């Protein structure tokens, strides 16, 4: 199922590709459609910290509040680590 670019909404910015993949797997297991977007150089050079390592996690519009709620209540990370205030 292909979703148009404007139908995605940012749910959080992960600090690294590894964190983003963990969150994507968690959200997909809960039934969300998830898209990751990050700087290619971070992946190419294996960067794990800094701006080039950051990855944006998107879900389809209308699911953002539900996805944030699920992450806040289920993922064992600090809110600041999830990239949003709640």
Backbone torsions as a table, in degrees:
resi	resn	phi	psi	omega
1	UNK	NA	118.4	-177.3
2	UNK	-96.3	130.3	179.0
3	UNK	-112.3	133.8	178.7
4	UNK	-64.4	151.0	-176.8
5	UNK	-54.0	-41.9	-177.5
6	UNK	-73.0	-6.1	178.7
7	UNK	-93.8	4.2	177.0
8	UNK	-102.3	148.6	177.9
9	UNK	-135.7	138.9	-178.6
10	UNK	-66.0	128.6	177.3
11	UNK	-104.1	-32.7	176.4
12	UNK	-171.2	166.1	173.6
13	UNK	-112.9	115.7	179.7
14	UNK	-83.4	149.5	-178.2
15	UNK	-72.5	-21.7	-177.7
16	UNK	-152.4	166.3	177.4
17	UNK	-62.3	-40.3	-179.7
18	UNK	-60.5	-46.4	178.4
19	UNK	-63.5	-41.1	-180.0
20	UNK	-63.6	-41.3	179.2
21	UNK	-65.6	-39.2	176.3
22	UNK	-60.1	-47.5	-179.0
23	UNK	-66.1	-40.5	178.3
24	UNK	-60.2	-47.6	179.6
25	UNK	-59.8	-41.8	179.2
26	UNK	-62.3	-48.1	-178.6
27	UNK	-67.7	-40.9	178.9
28	UNK	-63.9	-37.8	177.7
29	UNK	-63.5	-26.6	178.5
30	UNK	-88.5	2.2	175.3
31	UNK	98.3	7.8	179.5
32	UNK	-86.5	148.1	168.5
33	UNK	-87.9	129.4	-172.7
34	UNK	-129.6	142.4	176.2
35	UNK	-131.5	135.9	176.8
36	UNK	-108.8	144.9	178.1
37	UNK	-142.6	122.7	-179.9
38	UNK	-151.2	171.9	-179.9
39	UNK	-70.4	125.7	-178.3
40	UNK	-63.3	-33.6	-179.1
41	UNK	-61.7	-34.4	178.1
42	UNK	-61.4	-40.1	178.6
43	UNK	-72.6	-43.9	-178.5
44	UNK	-59.3	-44.8	-176.8
45	UNK	-93.5	3.4	176.4
46	UNK	68.3	29.5	-179.9
47	UNK	-69.3	134.5	-179.3
48	UNK	-112.7	-8.8	178.1
49	UNK	-140.4	161.9	176.7
50	UNK	92.7	175.3	-174.4
51	UNK	-61.7	-32.2	-179.5
52	UNK	-75.0	-15.3	178.9
53	UNK	-90.4	-15.5	-176.6
54	UNK	-65.5	143.0	-179.9
55	UNK	-132.5	130.4	178.1
56	UNK	-87.2	135.6	179.5
57	UNK	-110.3	121.5	-178.8
58	UNK	-113.8	147.4	168.7
59	UNK	-126.4	165.8	-179.9
60	UNK	-65.0	146.5	-179.0
61	UNK	-54.0	145.2	-179.7
62	UNK	91.1	-11.9	-180.0
63	UNK	-109.2	0.0	-174.0
64	UNK	-62.1	-49.6	-178.2
65	UNK	-61.1	-42.7	179.6
66	UNK	-66.0	-40.7	179.4
67	UNK	-65.8	-43.5	178.5
68	UNK	-63.4	-41.6	178.6
69	UNK	-60.3	-46.0	179.5
70	UNK	-62.1	-44.3	-180.0
71	UNK	-64.8	-42.4	179.6
72	UNK	-63.0	-34.9	-175.3
73	UNK	-91.9	-18.5	-171.5
74	UNK	-121.3	-28.6	-175.4
75	UNK	-87.3	128.1	-176.7
76	UNK	-79.5	61.5	177.4
77	UNK	-131.1	156.7	174.4
78	UNK	-71.5	151.2	179.4
79	UNK	-56.5	-38.9	-180.0
80	UNK	-63.2	-34.0	179.1
81	UNK	-68.7	-24.9	179.3
82	UNK	-82.3	-10.8	176.1
83	UNK	83.0	16.7	174.3
84	UNK	-149.5	161.8	-174.8
85	UNK	-92.5	-4.0	178.2
86	UNK	112.7	NA	NA
